[in-house]
Amino acid sequence: MDAFPDRLRAAIDRKGCPIVVGIDPRLDLMPAHVVQSSFARYGHTHDAASMAIREYNLRLLDGIAPHVPAVKIQVAFYEAFGPSGMQVFADTLSAARQRGLIVIADVKRGDIEMTAQAYAAAYLASSLPSVMLGPGFDADAITVNPYVGGDGVLPFVTAAKTAGKGIFILVKTSNPTSGDLQNLLVDGRPLYERLAELVQQWGQGTEGITGYQAVGAVVGATYPAEAARLRGLMPHTYFLVPGYGAQGAGASDVQACFNADGHGAIINSSRAIMYAYRQQAYRTFGEEHYPEASRAAVLAMKEELAAVLRTPS
């Protein structure tokens, strides 16, 4: 069984870029005809909203899958529509994997012992006593909230190691108020640095042949100085880097997230790619051809990153 970081690096090498596209569906940003036709068919219901999202997602995946190694699917945008939304979440996970993409479920789970094992069983691998079933939502990796400490992280590490999956632990997030907690000083050092040391510790024994661990870290592109410090503290950790595009970070901001070999990070862009057809630069594609607009945005991002990084080819 290939380790997750080895599969991730191989996917990056095949596509020649370290881009992950966030699949965060919002009805207000989708083409009106997609939403209106679904509501006309199914009524003003959760089912109608979910079917509109499903149509949008599948066409989007067709447009971007040949050009990116991974997608990140944020569960909240599907939970909002109840059981039918969660079915579309499962459909999107499956469709992305069928297209050969590494699939990260952005679920930010974190709880203790048996509850953490149940969450791990939901997305990574069976880890519950007497339950010999595959995951309910089969992802390649998930995001994990470490606030409850090792009790809430280690069940995910165990499941990931068992199944060749990965996790990305929140370390220094891209949002403006992340410093309220993450920058608090602990023995004279910011909390995110202490957490980085724990991530390295939790990841021991999960290394692949490339030397990277299956335990990764979420490190925001909006804090490049902090990212540079964390890169030094976690040399064997893959970074999942949000904040590119709509949140304001650019290619130069993510340089510090990579190791000298051009590996070690995967850069997430969600709205800027998913709804590229709404941007002035891509409006000539029109609403009907939004997958083509998203593909063009991916190729532009690839060029932007290549201009400042020694990216794999």
N, C-alpha and C positions, 0 to 999 in steps of 0.2 A: 504494500500500500504506500503510495507516494505521500509524503508529508505535505500539508497545506502550503507552507511557504515555497516549496519546490514547484508545486502546481501553479501557484500564483506567479512565480518568476518566469516559468515556462510560458504562461499565457501572455505576460507582458512582452517577452521576447518575440513571440509569434506575431503580435499586433504592432510591435515597434513603438509602443507608448505606454506610459503608466497611468492611464485615465480610467476612472470608474464613474459611471453615469448614475446619478441618483434618480430613482423612479418614484417621484413624489407627486401623485396625481391630484390636481385641483380643478374642480369643475369650472371655476371662474376664469381659469387660464387656458382651458381647452377650447378648440374651435366650437362655435355656437352650434353648427349643424350636427356635430357628433352628439352633443348633450341633448339638443332639442329632439332629434330623431329617436333617441332612446326613451326620453320621457313621453313622447307621443305613442310609442309602442307599449311601454310597460306602466304608464301612469306616473304620478308624482310619488315615487317609492324609492326605498333603498335599492331594490333590484334594478330599477332604471339607472340610478346613479352608478351602480356597480358595473352594469353592462356597458355604459359609456366609457368607464375607465378601462374595462377589459379591451374594448375595441381600440382605444387610444394606445394602450400599452403594447399590444401585440404588433401594431403597425410601427410604433416607435422602435421596438426591438429589431424589427426587420431592417430598419434604416441604419441603426448604429452597430449591430452585432458584428459585422465584418471588420469593424475598425477599432473596437475597444476590447480590453481583456476582461472587464468586470462591470457589474452593475450593483448598486446598493438600493435595496427596496425598503422604504420606511413604512413600518407596519401601521403607524397611526393614521395614515391617510386611507387605509382600508378598514381598520377597526371602526372608523367613524360611521360606516354604513352597515354595521352589524354582520350577521352570518353571511349574507351575500357578498359583502365587502371582503370578508376573510377568505371566501372561496376564490375571489379574484386575486387576492394576495397569493394564494396557493397556485393558482393558474399562472400568475406572472413569474413566480419562482420557477415553476416547471418549464415554462416557455423559454425563459432565459437559459436554463441549463441545457435544454434541447438544442439551443443555438450555440452551444459550446462556451458559454460565458461562465466565469467565476461569479457566484451569487452570494452577496453579503446581505443578510437580513438585519436591518437596522432596528433592533428591538430593545436595546439598552436594558436588558434584564439584570437583576441583582437581588438575591435574597439568600437565606441561609439553608444549608443542609438539604433536606428532602425537597423543599420548594425549588431550590436551585437545580437539583437533579431533575425535577419535573420540567423546568424550563429547558434544561440541556436536552432532555429527551424530546422536547417539542421541535427543536431546530437542528440538533447535531447528531445525537446517537442515543440509543436506549441506555438509560442509567438508573432506572427504577427497579427495585427488587421484583423479580418474577415477571417482568415485562420484557418480552423478547420481540419487540416490534421496531420497525424503522421509525425515524422521526415523523411527527405529524406534518411538519413543514420542512422539507428537506433543503437546507441551505449549505453552502460551503463554509460559511463563517457567520458569526453574529457579533454585535456590539454588546459590551458588558459594562454595567455600572459597578464600580468597586467599593462603594461607600460603606458596605457592611463588612469589608475586610476579606481575609482569606477564606472564611467559611462560605462566603457568597461567590468566590471566584474559582476555587479549586474544583468544584464539581464540573464546571464548564471546561477547565483545563483537562480533566480526566476524560470527559466525553470527547473533546477535540482530539486528544492524543490517540484514543481508541479507534476513532473513525477516520483519521486523516483529515480532520476539519481544523478550523482556526477560530480564534476570538480576537477582538480588538477592544482593549480596555480604555475607557475614558481617562485621559491623563491631563491634557491641556486643551480644552475645547475652544471653538472659534467664536463663541458668542461674547458680546461686550461685557457681561457681568461675570464671566468665568472666574475672574480674579477674586470675587467675593469669598470664595472658599479655596480655590486652587492655588492662590498666591499667598495664603496665610503662612506665616513663618512658623516652622517647627524646628526647634533647636537652631535657630538662625538661618534656616534654609526654607525656601518655598515648598509648600506641601506637594506640588506637582513633581518636584525633584525626588522627594521621598517615595512618591508613588512610582516613579520611573524605576527606582531600585527594586521595588516589590515586583514590578512587571518582569524585570530580568530574572528575579528569583523564581517567580511562578512559572516562567517559561523554560527553566532548566530541565533538560531531558526531552524537550519537544523539538529539538533542532532537526532540520532536514539536511540533505547533502550539501546544500548551498550555504549552510551555517546559520541561516535565519531560523528563529523560533516560531512555533505555531501561535504563540501568544504575542499579539501585536498591540499597538497603542494608537488611540485617536489623538492627533496633534493638529491643532488648527493652523491654517496658513495665515491667519490674521495676526499671529504673534510670531514673526520670524526670528526674533532674538531668542525667545524662549525655545522655539523649535531647534535652533542651533545648539543650545545647551542640552536639550533632551537627546539630540542625535549623538552627542558625545557620551551621554550616560547610558544609552541603549543601542550600542553598535550592531547588535544581532536581532533587532526588532524591526518588523515592518510597520511603517506608519500609515494609517489611514488618515488622509489630510482633507478635512472639509474647509470651506471658506473661500474657495476659488470661484471667481465669476460674480454671481449675484451678491455675495457677501463682501466683495470688494478686493479680495486678494488677487494678485496676478502671478505671472510666471516667476518673476524675480523673487517673490515672497516665499516660494516653495523650495528654492535651491537648497536651503539649509536642512531640509528634511531628508535629503539623499546622502548616501555614503559616497566615497570617492569613486566607486565603481559604477555609479549611475543607477544603482539599485537601492532598495530599502524603503521606498515610499510609493503609494498609489494615491493619485490626486482626484478628489471628488468634485464634480460639478453637477448640480441638479437643475435648477430653473433655467440657467443660461443655455443649457443644451436641450432640456425637455421641451421648453417653450421658445426655442430659438426663432420660430416663425413670427413671433410677436416683435422681435427686435428689428430696428431699422435696416440693419445690414442684410437681413434675410427675408424681408417682407415680399420681395419679388417672387418667392416660392408660393405664397398664398396659403390660406388655411388648409386647403385640400392636400397640399404637398408638404405638410409639417414633418414627415419623416425625413424628406430630403433636406429640409432646412436644418434639422437636428444633426444629420450626417455632416453637412457643411460646417456646422459649429464645432463638431468633434474634430474635423480635419484642421480647422483654424486653431483650436486649442493645442492640437498635436504640434503644429508648427511653432506656436508660441513657446511651448515647453522645450522643443528641440533647440530653439535659439539660445536658451540659457542653460540647458542641461546636457550632460553627456548621456543621452538616453540610449537604451539598448536598441539594437537593430537586427 
